[in-house]
């Protein structure tokens, strides 16, 4: 287990996300729920709505993965807050594989994300299955994919909760009282 960066910042966690159709937002909500169940204070926000990361000792950032790319709001978040993120414990996730690909969801991180991640010394992103709902699919490609075997909810709530529990344990190891 990696020990969080010793920033002196409070044990408050920001869970930010960039989502196109709501699946990644749902994962972010599950992460925050699990953190709170472990006594960790957590806020959930769209990455586009985060103006600064002050007051957070840990940041979790997730992005939907489309055609091997992160959503622009997530990439902008990493660039905009790079200096502050270097002093925080940063955990990343990406979501997107559907159908058979969701059984073994590990996907390589996009090259631009890998460069930004290394520059802030964050962990590599973990990959979770995604959601492709025919009723909410937007855009030609998404609608076409949602009409076949890729349609469905391929997120694994227990796997997401286990991952979030690891974050909670790391936060609690450094900030036992949540402070």
C-alpha positions in Angstrom: 0.0 0.0 0.0 1.3 3.4 -1.0 1.4 6.0 1.9 -0.3 9.3 0.9 1.9 12.3 0.4 2.6 14.1 3.7 1.0 17.4 2.9 -0.5 18.3 6.3 -3.8 18.8 4.5 -7.0 17.7 6.2 -8.4 14.2 5.5 -11.1 15.7 3.3 -11.5 14.0 -0.1 -12.7 15.5 -3.4 -14.2 13.0 -5.8 -14.3 14.7 -9.2 -15.5 13.2 -12.4 -16.0 13.8 -16.1 -19.0 11.9 -17.5 -20.9 11.9 -20.8 -23.9 9.8 -20.1 -23.8 9.4 -16.3 -22.0 6.1 -15.8 -18.8 7.7 -14.5 -20.8 10.1 -12.3 -22.4 7.0 -10.8 -19.0 5.5 -10.0 -17.9 8.7 -8.4 -21.0 8.7 -6.2 -20.3 5.1 -5.2 -16.7 6.0 -4.3 -17.8 8.9 -2.1 -20.5 6.8 -0.5 -17.9 4.1 0.4 -15.5 6.7 1.8 -18.2 8.2 4.0 -19.1 4.7 5.2 -15.5 4.5 6.4 -15.7 7.8 8.3 -14.0 9.9 5.6 -15.5 13.2 4.6 -16.0 13.4 0.8 -17.4 15.8 -1.7 -18.5 14.8 -5.2 -18.3 17.3 -8.1 -18.1 17.5 -11.8 -14.5 18.2 -12.8 -15.7 21.2 -14.8 -17.2 22.7 -11.6 -14.0 22.5 -9.5 -12.3 25.8 -9.1 -9.6 24.8 -6.7 -8.6 21.8 -4.6 -7.7 23.7 -1.4 -9.0 22.0 1.7 -8.7 18.6 0.2 -5.8 16.3 1.2 -6.8 13.6 -1.3 -8.3 13.9 -4.8 -10.0 11.2 -6.7 -10.6 11.9 -10.4 -12.5 9.8 -12.8 -13.2 10.1 -16.5 -15.3 8.2 -19.0 -13.1 6.6 -21.6 -14.2 7.1 -25.2 -12.1 5.8 -28.1 -9.1 5.5 -25.7 -9.5 9.2 -24.7 -10.5 10.8 -21.4 -13.2 13.4 -21.4 -11.8 17.0 -22.0 -13.1 18.2 -18.6 -10.9 15.6 -16.8 -7.8 16.4 -18.8 -8.4 20.1 -18.2 -8.8 19.4 -14.5 -5.3 17.7 -14.4 -3.7 20.6 -16.2 -5.4 23.4 -14.3 -4.7 21.9 -10.9 -1.3 20.2 -11.6 0.7 22.4 -9.2 -1.7 21.8 -6.3 -2.2 18.1 -7.1 1.6 17.5 -6.7 1.1 18.1 -2.9 -1.9 15.8 -2.6 -2.6 12.1 -2.7 -4.3 11.6 -6.2 -6.2 8.5 -7.2 -7.5 8.1 -10.8 -10.1 5.9 -12.5 -11.5 5.5 -15.9 -14.7 3.8 -17.0 -15.9 2.7 -20.3 -15.4 -0.9 -21.4 -18.8 -2.6 -22.2 -19.8 -6.0 -23.3 -17.1 -8.7 -23.2 -14.4 -6.1 -22.7 -15.9 -5.3 -19.3 -15.0 -8.8 -18.0 -11.3 -7.8 -18.0 -11.7 -4.1 -18.0 -8.0 -3.0 -17.8 -7.4 -0.5 -20.5 -4.2 1.5 -21.1 -4.4 5.1 -20.0 -4.2 7.7 -22.8 -0.7 9.0 -23.4 -1.6 12.6 -22.4 -3.1 11.4 -19.2 0.0 9.3 -18.4 2.2 12.3 -18.9 0.0 14.5 -16.6 -0.2 11.7 -14.0 3.5 11.3 -13.9 4.0 15.0 -13.5 1.9 15.1 -10.4 3.0 11.7 -9.1 -0.5 10.2 -9.1 -1.3 6.5 -9.2 -2.1 4.9 -12.6 -5.9 4.8 -13.3 -7.9 1.8 -12.4 -10.4 0.8 -15.1 -14.1 0.0 -14.4 -16.7 -1.2 -16.8 -19.1 1.3 -18.2 -22.7 1.8 -19.0 -24.3 2.0 -22.4 -28.0 2.6 -22.2 -30.0 2.7 -25.4 -32.4 5.2 -23.9 -29.7 7.8 -23.0 -27.0 7.1 -25.7 -26.1 10.4 -27.4 -24.4 10.6 -30.7 -24.4 8.3 -33.8 -21.6 6.0 -32.6 -23.0 5.6 -29.0 -26.5 4.9 -30.3 -25.2 2.4 -32.8 -23.2 0.6 -30.1 -26.1 0.7 -27.7 -28.2 -1.3 -30.1 -26.1 -4.4 -29.8 -24.3 -6.6 -27.3 -22.5 -3.6 -25.8 -25.7 -2.3 -24.3 -26.1 -2.6 -20.6 -24.5 -1.6 -17.3 -21.2 -3.3 -16.9 -20.0 -1.5 -13.7 -19.1 -3.8 -10.9 -20.2 -2.1 -7.7 -18.3 -4.4 -5.4 -15.1 -3.9 -7.2 -15.6 -0.1 -7.1 -16.4 -0.3 -3.4 -13.2 -2.4 -2.7 -11.1 0.1 -4.5 -12.7 3.0 -2.6 -12.2 1.1 0.6 -8.4 1.2 -0.1 -8.6 4.9 -0.6 -10.4 5.2 2.7 -7.9 3.1 4.5 -5.0 5.2 3.1 -6.7 8.4 4.2 -7.5 7.0 7.7 -3.9 5.9 8.1 -2.6 9.4 7.7 -5.6 11.2 9.2 -7.1 8.8 11.8 -9.6 11.3 13.1 -10.6 12.5 9.6 -8.9 15.8 10.3 
